[in-house]
Amino acid sequence: MTKKIVAVTACAAGIAHTYMAAESLERAAKELGYDVKVETNGAIGAENVLTTEDIETADLVLIASDIKIDPIRFSGKPLFVTKSIPAIEDAEGLIKKAFDEAEVFGKKGSKVGKIQIGNDKEKVNFFTHIMSGISYMVPMVIAAGLILTIANLYAFQKDDLGRIVEWGFNTDTQMGLLMSKLFYVGQVGFKLMIPLFAGFVANSIADKPAIAPAMIGAYLANDPEFLGADAGGGFIGAIAVAFIVGYMVKGLKKIKWPKLVRPIVPIMIIPFLATLAITLIVLYVIGTPISLAMDGMYEGLTSLNENYAGAPVIIGAICGAMIGFDLGGPVNKTALVFGTAIFTDTLTKYGIDGANFVPGTATQAAISVAPLGVWLATIIFKHKFSKDEKVAASAAFGMGIVGVTEGAIPFVASDPVRMIIANVTGSAVAGGLVAATGCKFYGGIGSPLGTFIGYIEQPIPFITWILCVSAGILTTALLIGFMKKTPEEMVVVEEN
C-alpha cells in the first residue's frame, strides 16, 4: 500500500520559500512513490488546506516552516519539523530523514504546543520570532509603499534632468487633494507596520493574548510626544517591546488562576496586566534610552553620508552583500528590515528631504542580482550548465525580474561556496553603485524594472538604476561562469 505524506510549508514573507518548498516536496514524494498533499501557508493565507481525513490517513506529517505552525491538529501522528530551506535544497533526502526520525506528536514525554515537539526539541530562536513578525508586516509595507509611490509620482516636480526641484500637493485641485490623502494613507501604513510587527513577534512567543499589549507598547515606544523625546524607538524599540511582552505573557499564562476567572484570563486579565506593565516600562525604563540611541544612530549615519564620500558606498555594499548572502534567510531579511527602518524612521523625523535612502536603496538594488545573475550565466556560459539547470534558470529569471531573490536558491543548494561568493560580490557591487551615484528608491520593484515600475530618483532618469543593477548582475554571472565546473568535470570529480 502506498504511503501517504501530508505537509505544511511556510516562510517569513509567505511569498517564495513557501511555494518552492511545497513544489519540491510534491516532486520528490512522487519520485519516491508516495502520495502527498501539501498545505501552503503563504501571504494569501492557507491554501490546499489539510482536512481531518487527510491527517488521519497520513503515515507522516512534515512541517517545513520558518515561522511557528501550531501542531495540535497532528496529535497522534508521526511528525517531523524543519525549516523551508531543507525542503527546497534536498526534498528527497528530507522525506527519507523524516520517515526515519519522525516522533509521534503528543506521546508521553513530548510537550504539546509550539516550542517543543516530541523529543525533536524544535528550536524556536530569536530569528524565528522576528520572521513571524515580518511575515505579517510585509503586506502592509508593500501596500503602504505602493500607495506612497503613487502619491509621490504626482508630488515630485522635476527639471529636465530628472532632478526634484519641488515637492508638494496642490490641494486646490481635486487630483492634488486626492493624492495628498493617499500620501497620508501611506504614512499611516508605515506608522502601523511597526506595532503590527511587534504584535506578531509577541504572538509567536506567547500566542494571542500578547498581540494587543505588544502593539500598544510598540506604538508608544515610537511616539516621541509620549516619550518626551525627539524621535521614537524605531524597530529596535518594537523588538524590545515584543520580547518583553511575549515572555511576560508567557509567564502570566503559567499562573494557576482561580477557576472562576479562567474564561476571561486570555481576553481580559492578561492583556490588561501586560498592557499596563509595558506602558510603564516604555515610559519609565526603555522608551527614552532607545529613542535617544536610535536618534544618535540616524544622525550618525547622516553625518557619515554627508562628511565622508566613501561612507554611502561602503554602507550600500554591505547592505547589498547581506541580501545576496542567504537569499531570503535571516541575514537577507535583517538587511531589508534595517533598510526599511532607516528610511521610514528618518522620513518620519526629518521629512522627505532629510530621509536616509542609502540602506533601503542598496537592498532593493541587490534583491534581483542573484537570480538574474545565474540566469545570465546560463546564457553566457551555456556549456557549463545542464539542461535542467537552464530550465531552472528561466524560473530564476521570472522571479528575479520582479524582485524575488529566492529564485537562485536551487543553484546555491547544488554549489553553495561558489554561488554564495558570486551572489555576495555581485549584490555588493549593485548596492555600492546605487549609493555612489546617489540613487533614491522611494517605492516599486527592486529589479531593473524598478526604474519603470515605481519611483527612483537618479542622476540620469531610468538609465542609472539599470546600469548599476546590471553591473551587479553581470559581476555575479561572470564569477559563476569562471568558477563553475562543467557537468562533465563534476561527474569526474564525483566518480573519483
N, C-alpha and C positions, 0 to 999 in steps of 0.2 A: 504493500500500500504506500502511495506517495506521501511523503512527509509534507506538512504544511507549516509555513512560516508567516507570522504577522509581524509587521514592523511599524515603527513611528520614527519619522525624521523631522528635524527642526534645526534651525540655526538662529543666530542673533538677529540678523536683519530679516530673515524669513524670505529671502529672495533667491539666492543662488545655491548655497550649500544644501538647503532643504531638498530641492528638486534633483540636484546632481546626485546626492546620496540615495534618494529613492530610485532613480533610474539605474544606478549602479547595482543596488540590491536586487532589483527586479531582473536585470540582465544576468547577474551571477547566479541567482536562485534557479532560473530556468535552465542555465547551462549545467547546473548540478543535478537537475531533475526534480526540484522541489516546487510545490505550489507556493505562491507568495502573494500577499496583499500588503501594500504599504500605505499608511496614513501619513499625509504631509501636513505639518503644522507651520504654514508659511504666513507671510504678511497678510494674505487674504483670509486667513483662518484655517480651520481644519478641513481638509478635503480627503475624499476616499476614506471616510471615517470607518473605523473597525466596529463591526456590530458585535453584540454579545455572542452570537453564533460563531462568528469568525474567531473570536478569542477562545471559546470553549473547544473548538475543533482543532486548534493550533497545537503543534508539537514544540514550537519555540516562539517566544516573544523577544524581538530585538529592538531596542531603543537606540537610535543613533542621533543624538541631540546635543547641541551646545547650550541649551537652556534646560531648565528643570521641567520634566514631564512627570505628572503625578501617576505613579504606577498602581494605584489601589485597584483599578479595574482588572489588573492582571494577577490578582491573588490566586495562588494555587497553580500557576503556570511557570514553566522554566523560563527565566527572564535573564537576559544579558544586556547590559547597559554600556554604551561607549559614546564617543563624540562623532560628529558628522564626517570628519576627515578620514578616519579609517575606512568608513563605508565607501568613500569616493576613491581612495587610493587602492584598496585591495578588498573588494566586497566578497570575493570568493573565499579568501583566507579568513575574513571576518566571520562569515557564516559557519565555516568549519570550526573555528575557535569558539563561537557562540554555542554550538551543539555540544562541544566538549566541556565548556566551563559554566554554562548557564546554571543558576541556582533557582530553586522553586521559591517564588516570592511569597512571603507570609508564613514560611515554615518557622518552627521553633528556632530561636537564635537570631532571627532577622528582625529588622526594625521597620515597621510599616510607616511609610512616609516618603519624603523626598530627599532625605540626606543619605541614608544607608539602605541598600537593597541587598538583602541576604548577607552573605559573607563577602560579597564583592566590594563592599565599602566604597561605593562610588564617591569620589572626591568632588565635593562642591566647593570650589575655592572662590577667591576674590573675583577673578575674571568671569566665572560662571554667573555670579550675581550681576556684575556690570553688564555682561552681554544680554542678560534677561531684560535689564532696563533699556538697553539700546534697541532691542527688538521692538519695543512698544514706542520708542521715541522716533524711530526712523520715518514712519508715515507722516508724523506731524512736521518733522524737519522738511521733508520733501514738499508737502502741501503748502506750508508757510513759505518755503523758499521759492516755489514757483509763483505763488501769488505776489510775493515781493518783487520777483523778477518782472512780472507783467507790469506792475505799478512803476518800477524803476525805468523800464523802457520808455514810458511816457514822460517820466520826470526829468531824465537826463537830457540836457540841451548840449549838443556837441558842435565843435567847429569843423572845418573842412578836413582836418587831420584826425578826426575822431576823438579829440580830447574833450573832456567835460568842461564846459565854461560856465554852466549854471545848473542848479538842481532845485526843483520845487514843483508845486502843483498850482495851476491857476483854477482856484475853486469857484471862480465866477462862471465857468463853463460847466456843462453837465458832465462832460468827459473828465475834466480836471477834478471835479468833486468826487466822481466815482473812483478814479484812480487813487485819490487821497484816502478814501475809505478802504480800498483794497490794500494800500500800504499799511494802514492801521491794523487790518486783519492779519497781515503777515507778521507784524510786530507782536500782536497778541499770541500768535502761534509760537514764535521764538521765546516769548516770555513764559508760556505754559509748558514748553517742552522740557525745561529743567525740573519743575515739580513732577511732571509725568514720569520722567526718567527716574527720579528719586523714589517715587511711589512704587514702581515695579521692581526696582532693585530691592526695596524693603519687602515687597511681596515675595520675591524669590527666597528671601531669608526666612520670613515668618508668616507667609500667606496673607489672605485678605485683610485681617484686622490691622495690618501695618500700613496699608496703602494710604488711607486718609491722613494719619499723623505725619507720614513722610512727605506727602505732597504739600501739606500746610507748612511743615517745618522748612522744606526746601524753598518754598515761596518766600517765607520770612527771611531766610538766610540770603536771599537775593533782592531784598527790598532795602535800599540804602536809607530810606526815610525811617523805617522801623529800627534799623541798626544805629541810626545817627551817624552814618559814615558816608564817604564819598562814592563808594562802589559796593556792589553785592559780593557774595562769596563765590559766584560762578559755579562751575561744575564741581570744583573741589568742595565747596560748601554743601552742594547737593549730595555728593558721595558720603561726606561725613555724616550728614543728617540721616541718609538712608541706612547706613550701617548701625548708627546709634539706635534709631527707631527699630530696625529689624531685630537686633539682639535684645532690645528692651522688651518688645512684644513677645519674642520667643520665651523670655523669662517669665513674663506675666502669664503666658499660656500654661506654664508648668505649675502655677499655684492651684491648690485644691480649693476651688471656690465653693461656697455653700450651694447645695442643690437648688435652693430657691432662686438664686440669681444666675445659674449657669446658662439659661437660654439667652440672657441679654449680655453675657460676658463678651462675646466676639463682636457684637454690633453696637454696644454702648459703653460698657465699662472699660475695656481695653483701649478702644480708640480715644475715649475721653482722657484717661490717665496718660496715655502715650503722647497725645497732642499737648496736654498741659505741660508735661515734662519736657518735651522737645522745644516748646516755646520758651520756657525758662532757660534751657541750655543754650539755645541760639542767642537769646537776648543777653544773658549774663556771662556766658562761658566762651563759646566758639565763634559766634557771629562776627564780632568786631575784629578779632585777630585774623580770621580767614579773609575777611573783606580787605583788610589792610595789606595782607600778604598778596592777594590777587591784584590789588591796585598797584602794588610795587612791582609785581611781575609784568603787568601790562605796560607800565611806564618804563620799565627796564627794557622790554622788547622794543618799544617805540624809540627809546633813546639809542639802542644798538642800531636800529634800522636807519636812524637819521644821522648818526655820528660816525658810523663805520661802514664804508661802502661794501665791504665783503660780507657783513653780517647777514643781510637778507638772503644772499646766495647760499651761505652755509646752513642757515635755518631751513631754507627751501629744499636743499639737497638732503638734509637729514630727514625731514618730513616725507619727502618723496621716497627715500630709501626704505623707510618704515612701511610704506604702502606696498612696496614690491617684495618685502621680506616673507610674509606668510599669507598673502592673498586672501584677505577676509578674516584672518585669525586675530588673536588678541593684539599683536603689535600693529597690524593694519588698522584695526578699529580704534586703538589708542590714538594713532595719528589723526584719524578722521574726527574723533571727538575733540582732540586738542585744537585742531584747526577750526572746527565749528565753534568751539567755546571761545577761542580768542576773537574770532570775527564778531559773534553775537554780543559778547560781553563788552568789547571795545566800541561796538556800534551803539549799544545802549548808553554807555557812559559818555563817549566823546562825539557821537553823531557820525554821519557818513564821512565827513572829512577827516576825522581822527581815527577811524576804524583801522585795525591792523589786518590786512588782507594776506600777508605772506604765508603763514602756515596753511590756511584754508585753500588758497590758490594753488600752492605746491602739491597738496594732497590730491586735489582734483585733476591737476595736470598729469600726475603719476598714475592715476587709477586705471587707465586703459593701456598703459605701456606693456605690462607683462603679456596679456592675451594677444594684443596686436603685434607685439614683438615676435612671439612664437609663430604667429600666422605669417608674418613677413619672412621669417627664417625658412619656412617651408616653401615659400615662393623663390627665394634667392638660392637656397641650398637644397634643391629638390632631391638630390641623390642621397642625402643624409637622413631622409625620413621615409618611413614605411607608408604603405597605402592607408593603413588605419590611422596613422598619425596625421596624415594630410586631411583625412575626413574630420578628425578631432579638431584640427586647426581651423577648419571652416566654422565649427561651432564656437571656437575661441574668438574668432573674428566677430561673429554675431553678438557675443556677449561684450567683447571689448569696445565695440563701436558705440555701445550705449552706456559705457562706463561701469561694467561689471568685471572687476579684476579676477574673480574666481574662475574665469574661463581657462586660465593657464594651469590650474591645479593638476589635471591629469598628466601633464608633461613634467611638472615638478615631482610628482609621485614616482615617475619612472627614472628620473635622473636628477635627484634633489640638489646635489652640490653644484653642478654646472648651471642648472636652471636658476637657483637662488642667486648665484653670483651675477648672472646675466640680468635677472629681473631687478635686483637691488641697484646695480650700476645704471641701467637704463632709466629706472624710475628716479634715481638721484639726479641724473642729467636733466630730465624734464622738470623736476621740482626746482632745481637750481637755476635753470634758464628762465623760467617764468618769473622767478623772484628777481633775477638780474635785469630783466627787461622791463620790470615794473607792471606786469600784467595784474589785473584785479578781477577775481572771479566773484561775481555777485550772485549768480544762480544759473541753473541749466544742467547740461550733461557734461560730465568730466571726461571728455574724449575730444578728438579733433572736431567732432560735430558740435561741440560746445560753443564754438565760435559763431555758429549759426543758430543754435537752439539755446536760448538764454541770453545773458548779457555778460560780456567780458570786456573790461576797459583795457586797451592795449595800444602800444605806440603806433603800429600800422594796423588799422582795422582789419579784422579777420585773419590777416596773414601771420602776425607774430605768434599767436597762440598755436596755430597749425604747425609752424616751423619748430617751436620749442618742444611741443609734444612729439612731433615726428622725429626730432633728433633723439629723444629718449627711446622711441620705438626702434629706430634704426640701430642705435647702440646695442640694445638688447638682442636684436636679430643677428647682428654681426658677431656678438660674443657667443651666442648659441651656435651659430654656424661654424665658427672657428674651433670651439671646444667640443662640439658633439661628435661622437664616433658614428660611422656609417652603420647601417643594420648588419652588414657582413662582419665588420670589426667587432661589434657587440656579440655576435654569435660565437666568433673565435674565442673571445675573452671568456665567455660563459663555459665553453667546452673545456678550456684549459683549467 
